[in-house]
């Protein structure tokens, strides 16, 4: 008999007990069958785990979609649906989009200044447009040569158009956006000045609104001041319609954000 | 003497007219550029219409330069 079965300590003259090859082959086969069975069991376990995680994911997705639906219902019940494309409040718009939006960010509300804020420049534009026809009654004008009159009138109408167009653009592109993640203020002043400020919903500390004057009280529009803990200390929604409804929407979104943070659903 | 003065006045008027129209043309170009930038930043239903209006305005400004050059 050998002194040791440990091959490292076996001397060359030692007789090592060997097992018959057939037995080894049978054992190998058994081992392979066992390993196949084990593998199959492992695969079954993995698929079961995958199914469970998928089910969980599905449940989470259905939960989030249910949450979204509930949120939509709440918002629609507060603000109602958008009726006109020129409306100053667009609720969950399908066409509206902005460059800085994240791919998974949903636009909840878009606000522009109230239509009544346009009345002053519309009146001015109408007066400017009618002015050349009133010049007929000014006697000195008839002394000016016809070609100069024509040039002057053309220049006048172009300036009137540019004035109205600039005012309209300033209103149209002055938007306040509330998404499910943040509050954004995009402003274009005098065509050459662009301002973009944003604050996360979770950074909002305080919201106040101010309605002052006869026109604002009559047509129910005013300013909403959103104080934040972000770099921009305050975001102001100027002259927006229904400021109290905007505050309610912001409150609901903040509550939803807090709930998401508690449940660990923060993006 | 008076004829020369008249000629100078007409020339000055023409220069002022053309210069004014060119300055206005630059302003119209700025509007076109700015409307394009705004439309890129904020996408809404009427962006296309606003771009068309800005180009019509630019065309009118070009016409103004042409008229100032030929008529005055």
Interface residues (C-beta under 8 A of the other chain):
Chain A: X85 X93 X95 X96 X97 X98 X99 X147 X148 X150 X151 X154 X155 X158 X159 X161 X162 X165 X166 X169 X172 X173 X175 X186 X188 X191 X192 X194
Chain B: X13 X17 X20 X21 X24 X27 X28 X30 X31 X34 X35 X37 X38 X40 X41 X42 X43 X44 X45 X46 X50 X53 X54 X57 X60 X61 X64 X67 X68 X71 X72
